[in-house]
Amino acid sequence: MRSALIVASAMAIGAMATPVEKREVYTEYEVDVETVVVYVTPGAATPTPVPHHSGHRHKHHSKKPVQPAPVYTPAPAPVYSEAPQYTEAPAPVYSEVPQHSEAPAPPAPEPKPSAPSTNYGAHESGEAQASLFEGPAYEAMIVYHHNAIRANHGAQSLEWDEDCASAALTVAKGCTFQHAVPFGQGQNLWETISSQYYNVSGGIHEVWYKDELSLFNQYNLWGEGEVPDEVFPDIGHFTQVVWKGTQKVGCGSHDCGGTKMTVCNYAPAGNVKGDYGKNVSPPQDSNNLGNWLD
Protein backbone atom coordinates (compact mmCIF):
# COMPACT_ATOMS: atom_id res chain seq x y z
CA MET A 1 0.00 0.00 0.00
CA ARG A 2 1.14 3.52 -0.71
CA SER A 3 -0.28 4.84 2.50
CA ALA A 4 -0.08 3.42 6.01
CA LEU A 5 -3.44 2.82 7.67
CA ILE A 6 -4.05 2.96 11.36
CA VAL A 7 -7.09 0.92 12.18
CA ALA A 8 -9.36 0.33 15.09
CA SER A 9 -12.37 -1.87 15.45
CA ALA A 10 -15.04 -2.68 17.99
CA MET A 11 -18.04 -5.00 18.22
CA ALA A 12 -21.47 -5.19 19.76
CA ILE A 13 -21.81 -7.32 22.83
CA GLY A 14 -25.19 -8.85 23.25
CA ALA A 15 -26.75 -8.34 26.66
CA MET A 16 -28.21 -11.43 28.18
CA ALA A 17 -31.58 -11.19 29.79
CA THR A 18 -31.39 -11.14 33.56
CA PRO A 19 -34.18 -13.09 35.34
CA VAL A 20 -36.21 -11.33 37.97
CA GLU A 21 -35.88 -12.90 41.43
CA LYS A 22 -38.79 -12.98 43.89
CA ARG A 23 -38.01 -11.56 47.35
CA GLU A 24 -39.68 -11.79 50.77
CA VAL A 25 -40.33 -8.70 52.87
CA TYR A 26 -40.62 -9.01 56.67
CA THR A 27 -42.75 -6.51 58.61
CA GLU A 28 -41.77 -6.17 62.29
CA TYR A 29 -43.83 -4.45 64.96
CA GLU A 30 -43.70 -4.35 68.75
CA VAL A 31 -46.57 -4.71 71.26
CA ASP A 32 -46.24 -3.36 74.78
CA VAL A 33 -47.96 -5.64 77.35
CA GLU A 34 -49.34 -3.88 80.41
CA THR A 35 -50.52 -5.73 83.55
CA VAL A 36 -53.33 -4.11 85.61
CA VAL A 37 -53.69 -5.22 89.29
CA VAL A 38 -56.93 -4.33 91.14
CA TYR A 39 -57.58 -5.11 94.87
CA VAL A 40 -61.25 -5.11 95.87
CA THR A 41 -62.53 -4.73 99.48
CA PRO A 42 -66.03 -6.12 100.07
CA GLY A 43 -68.55 -3.31 100.25
CA ALA A 44 -66.11 -0.69 98.98
CA ALA A 45 -66.28 1.14 95.66
CA THR A 46 -64.39 -0.41 92.82
CA PRO A 47 -61.02 1.38 92.54
CA THR A 48 -59.66 2.76 89.32
CA PRO A 49 -57.22 0.27 87.80
CA VAL A 50 -53.60 1.46 87.77
CA PRO A 51 -51.63 0.09 84.84
CA HIS A 52 -48.38 -1.57 85.65
CA HIS A 53 -45.80 -1.98 82.88
CA SER A 54 -44.45 -5.46 82.95
CA GLY A 55 -41.33 -4.53 81.05
CA HIS A 56 -42.03 -7.21 78.47
CA ARG A 57 -42.33 -6.51 74.81
CA HIS A 58 -43.38 -9.05 72.27
CA LYS A 59 -42.22 -8.82 68.72
CA HIS A 60 -44.55 -10.06 66.06
CA HIS A 61 -43.35 -10.81 62.57
CA SER A 62 -45.37 -11.16 59.47
CA LYS A 63 -43.91 -12.53 56.27
CA LYS A 64 -45.44 -11.58 53.00
CA PRO A 65 -44.02 -12.57 49.64
CA VAL A 66 -43.65 -9.66 47.31
CA GLN A 67 -44.06 -10.26 43.62
CA PRO A 68 -41.48 -8.65 41.35
CA ALA A 69 -42.40 -5.32 39.89
CA PRO A 70 -43.62 -5.62 36.31
CA VAL A 71 -40.90 -5.01 33.74
CA TYR A 72 -41.63 -2.31 31.25
CA THR A 73 -39.74 -1.81 28.03
CA PRO A 74 -38.63 1.82 28.03
CA ALA A 75 -39.95 3.99 25.26
CA PRO A 76 -37.62 4.07 22.28
CA ALA A 77 -35.29 7.03 22.33
CA PRO A 78 -33.08 8.49 19.60
CA VAL A 79 -29.52 7.26 19.68
CA TYR A 80 -28.07 10.74 19.35
CA SER A 81 -29.24 13.67 21.42
CA GLU A 82 -28.10 16.08 18.73
CA ALA A 83 -28.60 15.85 15.01
CA PRO A 84 -25.72 14.08 13.22
CA GLN A 85 -23.22 16.48 11.71
CA TYR A 86 -22.73 14.58 8.48
CA THR A 87 -26.21 13.66 7.33
CA GLU A 88 -29.41 15.43 6.43
CA ALA A 89 -31.49 12.36 7.17
CA PRO A 90 -33.06 12.21 10.65
CA ALA A 91 -31.46 9.80 13.11
CA PRO A 92 -33.51 6.60 13.49
CA VAL A 93 -35.04 5.54 16.76
CA TYR A 94 -33.76 2.25 18.09
CA SER A 95 -35.69 0.11 20.56
CA GLU A 96 -33.85 -0.82 23.72
CA VAL A 97 -33.29 -4.41 24.76
CA PRO A 98 -35.35 -5.34 27.85
CA GLN A 99 -33.13 -5.85 30.91
CA HIS A 100 -35.26 -8.47 32.65
CA SER A 101 -36.62 -10.66 29.87
CA GLU A 102 -36.66 -14.36 30.68
CA ALA A 103 -37.68 -15.41 27.20
CA PRO A 104 -34.92 -17.35 25.42
CA ALA A 105 -33.51 -16.02 22.18
CA PRO A 106 -35.29 -17.45 19.11
CA PRO A 107 -33.40 -20.35 17.54
CA ALA A 108 -31.26 -19.51 14.55
CA PRO A 109 -32.60 -20.89 11.27
CA GLU A 110 -30.87 -23.97 10.03
CA PRO A 111 -28.48 -22.99 7.22
CA LYS A 112 -28.84 -24.61 3.84
CA PRO A 113 -25.89 -26.82 2.98
CA SER A 114 -23.84 -25.56 0.08
CA ALA A 115 -20.92 -27.03 -1.82
CA PRO A 116 -17.58 -25.21 -1.56
CA SER A 117 -17.08 -22.69 -4.34
CA THR A 118 -14.60 -20.06 -5.40
CA ASN A 119 -17.21 -17.91 -7.14
CA TYR A 120 -18.37 -15.41 -4.53
CA GLY A 121 -19.51 -12.68 -6.90
CA ALA A 122 -17.99 -10.30 -9.46
CA HIS A 123 -16.15 -7.40 -7.87
CA GLU A 124 -13.22 -5.06 -8.33
CA SER A 125 -10.11 -6.72 -6.92
CA GLY A 126 -6.66 -5.34 -6.12
CA GLU A 127 -5.61 -2.10 -4.42
CA ALA A 128 -8.52 -0.18 -5.93
CA GLN A 129 -10.73 -1.71 -3.22
CA ALA A 130 -9.04 0.43 -0.57
CA SER A 131 -10.73 3.59 -1.88
CA LEU A 132 -14.28 2.25 -2.28
CA PHE A 133 -16.91 3.69 0.06
CA GLU A 134 -20.25 3.54 -1.80
CA GLY A 135 -21.99 2.32 -4.95
CA PRO A 136 -22.38 -1.07 -6.67
CA ALA A 137 -18.62 -1.81 -6.66
CA TYR A 138 -18.50 -1.13 -2.91
CA GLU A 139 -21.45 -3.46 -2.25
CA ALA A 140 -20.04 -6.22 -4.47
CA MET A 141 -16.67 -6.01 -2.69
CA ILE A 142 -18.28 -6.39 0.74
CA VAL A 143 -20.47 -9.33 -0.31
CA TYR A 144 -17.49 -11.05 -1.97
CA HIS A 145 -15.18 -10.87 1.04
CA HIS A 146 -17.88 -11.97 3.47
CA ASN A 147 -18.88 -14.93 1.33
CA ALA A 148 -15.31 -16.02 0.60
CA ILE A 149 -14.70 -16.14 4.35
CA ARG A 150 -18.01 -17.83 5.16
CA ALA A 151 -17.51 -20.55 2.56
CA ASN A 152 -14.33 -21.60 4.36
CA HIS A 153 -16.41 -22.14 7.51
CA GLY A 154 -19.33 -24.00 5.94
CA ALA A 155 -21.74 -21.05 6.08
CA GLN A 156 -24.14 -20.07 3.32
CA SER A 157 -23.58 -16.94 1.24
CA LEU A 158 -24.99 -13.61 2.38
CA GLU A 159 -27.15 -11.26 0.33
CA TRP A 160 -26.90 -7.47 0.35
CA ASP A 161 -29.75 -5.94 2.34
CA GLU A 162 -30.85 -2.32 2.04
CA ASP A 163 -32.43 -2.18 5.50
CA CYS A 164 -29.15 -3.26 7.10
CA ALA A 165 -27.20 -0.88 4.86
CA SER A 166 -29.43 2.10 5.67
CA ALA A 167 -29.18 1.53 9.44
CA ALA A 168 -25.41 1.04 9.18
CA LEU A 169 -24.87 4.20 7.13
CA THR A 170 -26.82 6.29 9.63
CA VAL A 171 -24.50 5.14 12.41
CA ALA A 172 -21.42 5.79 10.25
CA LYS A 173 -22.64 9.33 9.49
CA GLY A 174 -23.00 9.98 13.20
CA CYS A 175 -19.18 9.75 13.36
CA THR A 176 -19.29 8.29 16.86
CA PHE A 177 -17.39 5.04 17.27
CA GLN A 178 -20.17 3.39 19.25
CA HIS A 179 -22.77 0.75 18.49
CA ALA A 180 -26.37 1.65 17.73
CA VAL A 181 -28.12 -1.49 16.56
CA PRO A 182 -31.75 -1.94 15.48
CA PHE A 183 -33.48 -4.85 17.18
CA GLY A 184 -32.80 -8.15 15.40
CA GLN A 185 -29.58 -7.04 13.72
CA GLY A 186 -25.91 -7.55 14.58
CA GLN A 187 -23.18 -4.98 13.97
CA ASN A 188 -19.43 -4.63 13.39
CA LEU A 189 -17.54 -1.31 13.38
CA TRP A 190 -14.35 -0.34 11.54
CA GLU A 191 -12.41 2.92 11.49
CA THR A 192 -9.30 4.09 9.66
CA ILE A 193 -7.19 7.19 10.17
CA SER A 194 -6.35 8.14 6.62
CA SER A 195 -6.67 11.03 4.21
CA GLN A 196 -7.58 8.77 1.32
CA TYR A 197 -8.35 5.15 2.13
CA TYR A 198 -11.38 3.49 3.68
CA ASN A 199 -9.81 0.03 3.24
CA VAL A 200 -13.08 -1.78 3.98
CA SER A 201 -11.89 -5.07 2.50
CA GLY A 202 -8.82 -4.83 4.74
CA GLY A 203 -11.00 -4.42 7.81
CA ILE A 204 -13.17 -7.39 6.89
CA HIS A 205 -10.53 -9.83 5.69
CA GLU A 206 -7.41 -8.96 7.68
CA VAL A 207 -8.75 -7.71 11.03
CA TRP A 208 -12.23 -9.11 11.56
CA TYR A 209 -11.26 -12.45 10.00
CA LYS A 210 -7.59 -13.38 10.09
CA ASP A 211 -6.57 -11.59 13.29
CA GLU A 212 -9.57 -12.75 15.28
CA LEU A 213 -9.55 -16.29 13.84
CA SER A 214 -6.02 -16.61 15.22
CA LEU A 215 -7.22 -15.54 18.67
CA PHE A 216 -10.23 -17.87 18.47
CA ASN A 217 -7.80 -20.73 17.86
CA GLN A 218 -5.67 -19.66 20.83
CA TYR A 219 -8.69 -19.64 23.12
CA ASN A 220 -9.71 -23.06 21.71
CA LEU A 221 -13.40 -22.20 21.60
CA TRP A 222 -14.47 -24.53 18.77
CA GLY A 223 -17.66 -26.37 19.63
CA GLU A 224 -18.33 -24.31 22.75
CA GLY A 225 -21.85 -22.95 23.14
CA GLU A 226 -20.65 -19.93 25.11
CA VAL A 227 -17.86 -17.42 24.57
CA PRO A 228 -16.52 -15.96 27.85
CA ASP A 229 -17.38 -12.29 28.25
CA GLU A 230 -13.77 -11.37 28.90
CA VAL A 231 -12.60 -12.73 25.52
CA PHE A 232 -15.61 -11.74 23.42
CA PRO A 233 -14.14 -8.35 22.41
CA ASP A 234 -11.20 -10.21 20.87
CA ILE A 235 -13.24 -12.50 18.60
CA GLY A 236 -16.77 -11.06 18.28
CA HIS A 237 -16.30 -9.57 14.79
CA PHE A 238 -15.08 -12.91 13.42
CA THR A 239 -17.94 -14.91 14.93
CA GLN A 240 -20.51 -12.49 13.44
CA VAL A 241 -18.93 -12.68 9.96
CA VAL A 242 -19.04 -16.51 9.86
CA TRP A 243 -22.28 -16.98 11.87
CA LYS A 244 -24.28 -19.63 9.99
CA GLY A 245 -27.68 -18.29 11.02
CA THR A 246 -27.00 -14.85 9.46
CA GLN A 247 -28.40 -14.40 5.96
CA LYS A 248 -28.01 -10.72 5.05
CA VAL A 249 -25.42 -7.95 5.28
CA GLY A 250 -25.46 -4.22 4.58
CA CYS A 251 -22.72 -1.69 5.25
CA GLY A 252 -22.18 2.06 5.15
CA SER A 253 -18.99 4.14 5.12
CA HIS A 254 -18.50 7.86 5.78
CA ASP A 255 -15.68 10.39 5.86
CA CYS A 256 -15.79 11.93 9.33
CA GLY A 257 -12.92 14.34 8.73
CA GLY A 258 -9.62 12.82 9.76
CA THR A 259 -11.12 9.37 10.18
CA LYS A 260 -13.18 7.18 7.88
CA MET A 261 -15.80 5.05 9.55
CA THR A 262 -17.45 1.86 8.26
CA VAL A 263 -20.38 0.04 9.88
CA CYS A 264 -21.74 -3.35 8.80
CA ASN A 265 -25.11 -4.64 10.02
CA TYR A 266 -26.25 -8.26 9.84
CA ALA A 267 -29.62 -10.04 9.90
CA PRO A 268 -30.54 -12.16 11.69
CA ALA A 269 -28.05 -11.13 14.34
CA GLY A 270 -25.20 -13.47 15.27
CA ASN A 271 -23.33 -13.83 18.57
CA VAL A 272 -26.30 -15.34 20.41
CA LYS A 273 -25.18 -16.83 23.70
CA GLY A 274 -25.52 -20.59 23.80
CA ASP A 275 -25.52 -20.95 20.00
CA TYR A 276 -21.83 -20.56 19.12
CA GLY A 277 -21.16 -24.28 18.79
CA LYS A 278 -23.66 -24.79 15.98
CA ASN A 279 -23.02 -21.49 14.20
CA VAL A 280 -19.22 -21.11 14.23
CA SER A 281 -17.32 -23.96 12.54
CA PRO A 282 -13.55 -24.46 12.09
CA PRO A 283 -12.02 -23.44 8.74
CA GLN A 284 -12.05 -26.07 6.03
CA ASP A 285 -8.68 -24.79 4.78
CA SER A 286 -6.41 -23.12 7.34
CA ASN A 287 -3.60 -22.63 4.82
CA ASN A 288 -5.56 -20.51 2.34
CA LEU A 289 -7.51 -17.77 4.09
CA GLY A 290 -7.37 -15.26 1.23
CA ASN A 291 -6.58 -11.55 1.71
CA TRP A 292 -7.99 -8.07 1.22
CA LEU A 293 -6.62 -7.77 -2.34
CA ASP A 294 -8.69 -10.73 -3.61
C-alpha positions as CSV (number, residue, x, y, z in Angstrom):
1,M,0.0,0.0,0.0
2,R,1.1,3.5,-0.7
3,S,-0.3,4.8,2.5
4,A,-0.1,3.4,6.0
5,L,-3.4,2.8,7.7
6,I,-4.1,3.0,11.4
7,V,-7.1,0.9,12.2
8,A,-9.4,0.3,15.1
9,S,-12.4,-1.9,15.5
10,A,-15.0,-2.7,18.0
11,M,-18.0,-5.0,18.2
12,A,-21.5,-5.2,19.8
13,I,-21.8,-7.3,22.8
14,G,-25.2,-8.8,23.3
15,A,-26.8,-8.3,26.7
16,M,-28.2,-11.4,28.2
17,A,-31.6,-11.2,29.8
18,T,-31.4,-11.1,33.6
19,P,-34.2,-13.1,35.3
20,V,-36.2,-11.3,38.0
21,E,-35.9,-12.9,41.4
22,K,-38.8,-13.0,43.9
23,R,-38.0,-11.6,47.3
24,E,-39.7,-11.8,50.8
25,V,-40.3,-8.7,52.9
26,Y,-40.6,-9.0,56.7
27,T,-42.7,-6.5,58.6
28,E,-41.8,-6.2,62.3
29,Y,-43.8,-4.4,65.0
30,E,-43.7,-4.4,68.8
31,V,-46.6,-4.7,71.3
32,D,-46.2,-3.4,74.8
33,V,-48.0,-5.6,77.3
34,E,-49.3,-3.9,80.4
35,T,-50.5,-5.7,83.6
36,V,-53.3,-4.1,85.6
37,V,-53.7,-5.2,89.3
38,V,-56.9,-4.3,91.1
39,Y,-57.6,-5.1,94.9
40,V,-61.2,-5.1,95.9
41,T,-62.5,-4.7,99.5
42,P,-66.0,-6.1,100.1
43,G,-68.5,-3.3,100.2
44,A,-66.1,-0.7,99.0
45,A,-66.3,1.1,95.7
46,T,-64.4,-0.4,92.8
47,P,-61.0,1.4,92.5
48,T,-59.7,2.8,89.3
49,P,-57.2,0.3,87.8
50,V,-53.6,1.5,87.8
51,P,-51.6,0.1,84.8
52,H,-48.4,-1.6,85.7
53,H,-45.8,-2.0,82.9
54,S,-44.4,-5.5,82.9
55,G,-41.3,-4.5,81.1
56,H,-42.0,-7.2,78.5
57,R,-42.3,-6.5,74.8
58,H,-43.4,-9.1,72.3
59,K,-42.2,-8.8,68.7
60,H,-44.5,-10.1,66.1
61,H,-43.4,-10.8,62.6
62,S,-45.4,-11.2,59.5
63,K,-43.9,-12.5,56.3
64,K,-45.4,-11.6,53.0
65,P,-44.0,-12.6,49.6
66,V,-43.6,-9.7,47.3
67,Q,-44.1,-10.3,43.6
68,P,-41.5,-8.6,41.4
69,A,-42.4,-5.3,39.9
70,P,-43.6,-5.6,36.3
71,V,-40.9,-5.0,33.7
72,Y,-41.6,-2.3,31.2
73,T,-39.7,-1.8,28.0
74,P,-38.6,1.8,28.0
75,A,-39.9,4.0,25.3
76,P,-37.6,4.1,22.3
77,A,-35.3,7.0,22.3
78,P,-33.1,8.5,19.6
79,V,-29.5,7.3,19.7
80,Y,-28.1,10.7,19.4
81,S,-29.2,13.7,21.4
82,E,-28.1,16.1,18.7
83,A,-28.6,15.9,15.0
84,P,-25.7,14.1,13.2
85,Q,-23.2,16.5,11.7
86,Y,-22.7,14.6,8.5
87,T,-26.2,13.7,7.3
88,E,-29.4,15.4,6.4
89,A,-31.5,12.4,7.2
90,P,-33.1,12.2,10.6
91,A,-31.5,9.8,13.1
92,P,-33.5,6.6,13.5
93,V,-35.0,5.5,16.8
94,Y,-33.8,2.2,18.1
95,S,-35.7,0.1,20.6
96,E,-33.9,-0.8,23.7
97,V,-33.3,-4.4,24.8
98,P,-35.3,-5.3,27.9
99,Q,-33.1,-5.8,30.9
100,H,-35.3,-8.5,32.6
101,S,-36.6,-10.7,29.9
102,E,-36.7,-14.4,30.7
103,A,-37.7,-15.4,27.2
104,P,-34.9,-17.4,25.4
105,A,-33.5,-16.0,22.2
106,P,-35.3,-17.5,19.1
107,P,-33.4,-20.4,17.5
108,A,-31.3,-19.5,14.5
109,P,-32.6,-20.9,11.3
110,E,-30.9,-24.0,10.0
111,P,-28.5,-23.0,7.2
112,K,-28.8,-24.6,3.8
113,P,-25.9,-26.8,3.0
114,S,-23.8,-25.6,0.1
115,A,-20.9,-27.0,-1.8
116,P,-17.6,-25.2,-1.6
117,S,-17.1,-22.7,-4.3
118,T,-14.6,-20.1,-5.4
119,N,-17.2,-17.9,-7.1
120,Y,-18.4,-15.4,-4.5
121,G,-19.5,-12.7,-6.9
122,A,-18.0,-10.3,-9.5
123,H,-16.2,-7.4,-7.9
124,E,-13.2,-5.1,-8.3
125,S,-10.1,-6.7,-6.9
126,G,-6.7,-5.3,-6.1
127,E,-5.6,-2.1,-4.4
128,A,-8.5,-0.2,-5.9
129,Q,-10.7,-1.7,-3.2
130,A,-9.0,0.4,-0.6
131,S,-10.7,3.6,-1.9
132,L,-14.3,2.2,-2.3
133,F,-16.9,3.7,0.1
134,E,-20.3,3.5,-1.8
135,G,-22.0,2.3,-4.9
136,P,-22.4,-1.1,-6.7
137,A,-18.6,-1.8,-6.7
138,Y,-18.5,-1.1,-2.9
139,E,-21.5,-3.5,-2.2
140,A,-20.0,-6.2,-4.5
141,M,-16.7,-6.0,-2.7
142,I,-18.3,-6.4,0.7
143,V,-20.5,-9.3,-0.3
144,Y,-17.5,-11.0,-2.0
145,H,-15.2,-10.9,1.0
146,H,-17.9,-12.0,3.5
147,N,-18.9,-14.9,1.3
148,A,-15.3,-16.0,0.6
149,I,-14.7,-16.1,4.4
150,R,-18.0,-17.8,5.2
151,A,-17.5,-20.6,2.6
152,N,-14.3,-21.6,4.4
153,H,-16.4,-22.1,7.5
154,G,-19.3,-24.0,5.9
155,A,-21.7,-21.1,6.1
156,Q,-24.1,-20.1,3.3
157,S,-23.6,-16.9,1.2
158,L,-25.0,-13.6,2.4
159,E,-27.1,-11.3,0.3
160,W,-26.9,-7.5,0.3
161,D,-29.8,-5.9,2.3
162,E,-30.9,-2.3,2.0
163,D,-32.4,-2.2,5.5
164,C,-29.2,-3.3,7.1
165,A,-27.2,-0.9,4.9
166,S,-29.4,2.1,5.7
167,A,-29.2,1.5,9.4
168,A,-25.4,1.0,9.2
169,L,-24.9,4.2,7.1
170,T,-26.8,6.3,9.6
171,V,-24.5,5.1,12.4
172,A,-21.4,5.8,10.2
173,K,-22.6,9.3,9.5
174,G,-23.0,10.0,13.2
175,C,-19.2,9.7,13.4
176,T,-19.3,8.3,16.9
177,F,-17.4,5.0,17.3
178,Q,-20.2,3.4,19.3
179,H,-22.8,0.7,18.5
180,A,-26.4,1.7,17.7
181,V,-28.1,-1.5,16.6
182,P,-31.8,-1.9,15.5
183,F,-33.5,-4.9,17.2
184,G,-32.8,-8.1,15.4
185,Q,-29.6,-7.0,13.7
186,G,-25.9,-7.6,14.6
187,Q,-23.2,-5.0,14.0
188,N,-19.4,-4.6,13.4
189,L,-17.5,-1.3,13.4
190,W,-14.3,-0.3,11.5
191,E,-12.4,2.9,11.5
192,T,-9.3,4.1,9.7
193,I,-7.2,7.2,10.2
194,S,-6.3,8.1,6.6
195,S,-6.7,11.0,4.2
196,Q,-7.6,8.8,1.3
197,Y,-8.3,5.1,2.1
198,Y,-11.4,3.5,3.7
199,N,-9.8,0.0,3.2
200,V,-13.1,-1.8,4.0
201,S,-11.9,-5.1,2.5
202,G,-8.8,-4.8,4.7
203,G,-11.0,-4.4,7.8
204,I,-13.2,-7.4,6.9
205,H,-10.5,-9.8,5.7
206,E,-7.4,-9.0,7.7
207,V,-8.7,-7.7,11.0
208,W,-12.2,-9.1,11.6
209,Y,-11.3,-12.4,10.0
210,K,-7.6,-13.4,10.1
211,D,-6.6,-11.6,13.3
212,E,-9.6,-12.7,15.3
213,L,-9.6,-16.3,13.8
214,S,-6.0,-16.6,15.2
215,L,-7.2,-15.5,18.7
216,F,-10.2,-17.9,18.5
217,N,-7.8,-20.7,17.9
218,Q,-5.7,-19.7,20.8
219,Y,-8.7,-19.6,23.1
220,N,-9.7,-23.1,21.7
221,L,-13.4,-22.2,21.6
222,W,-14.5,-24.5,18.8
223,G,-17.7,-26.4,19.6
224,E,-18.3,-24.3,22.8
225,G,-21.8,-23.0,23.1
226,E,-20.7,-19.9,25.1
227,V,-17.9,-17.4,24.6
228,P,-16.5,-16.0,27.8
229,D,-17.4,-12.3,28.2
230,E,-13.8,-11.4,28.9
231,V,-12.6,-12.7,25.5
232,F,-15.6,-11.7,23.4
233,P,-14.1,-8.3,22.4
234,D,-11.2,-10.2,20.9
235,I,-13.2,-12.5,18.6
236,G,-16.8,-11.1,18.3
237,H,-16.3,-9.6,14.8
238,F,-15.1,-12.9,13.4
239,T,-17.9,-14.9,14.9
240,Q,-20.5,-12.5,13.4
241,V,-18.9,-12.7,10.0
242,V,-19.0,-16.5,9.9
243,W,-22.3,-17.0,11.9
244,K,-24.3,-19.6,10.0
245,G,-27.7,-18.3,11.0
246,T,-27.0,-14.9,9.5
247,Q,-28.4,-14.4,6.0
248,K,-28.0,-10.7,5.0
249,V,-25.4,-7.9,5.3
250,G,-25.5,-4.2,4.6
251,C,-22.7,-1.7,5.3
252,G,-22.2,2.1,5.2
253,S,-19.0,4.1,5.1
254,H,-18.5,7.9,5.8
255,D,-15.7,10.4,5.9
256,C,-15.8,11.9,9.3
257,G,-12.9,14.3,8.7
258,G,-9.6,12.8,9.8
259,T,-11.1,9.4,10.2
260,K,-13.2,7.2,7.9
261,M,-15.8,5.1,9.5
262,T,-17.4,1.9,8.3
263,V,-20.4,0.0,9.9
264,C,-21.7,-3.4,8.8
265,N,-25.1,-4.6,10.0
266,Y,-26.2,-8.3,9.8
267,A,-29.6,-10.0,9.9
268,P,-30.5,-12.2,11.7
269,A,-28.0,-11.1,14.3
270,G,-25.2,-13.5,15.3
271,N,-23.3,-13.8,18.6
272,V,-26.3,-15.3,20.4
273,K,-25.2,-16.8,23.7
274,G,-25.5,-20.6,23.8
275,D,-25.5,-21.0,20.0
276,Y,-21.8,-20.6,19.1
277,G,-21.2,-24.3,18.8
278,K,-23.7,-24.8,16.0
279,N,-23.0,-21.5,14.2
280,V,-19.2,-21.1,14.2
281,S,-17.3,-24.0,12.5
282,P,-13.6,-24.5,12.1
283,P,-12.0,-23.4,8.7
284,Q,-12.0,-26.1,6.0
285,D,-8.7,-24.8,4.8
286,S,-6.4,-23.1,7.3
287,N,-3.6,-22.6,4.8
288,N,-5.6,-20.5,2.3
289,L,-7.5,-17.8,4.1
290,G,-7.4,-15.3,1.2
291,N,-6.6,-11.6,1.7
292,W,-8.0,-8.1,1.2
293,L,-6.6,-7.8,-2.3
294,D,-8.7,-10.7,-3.6
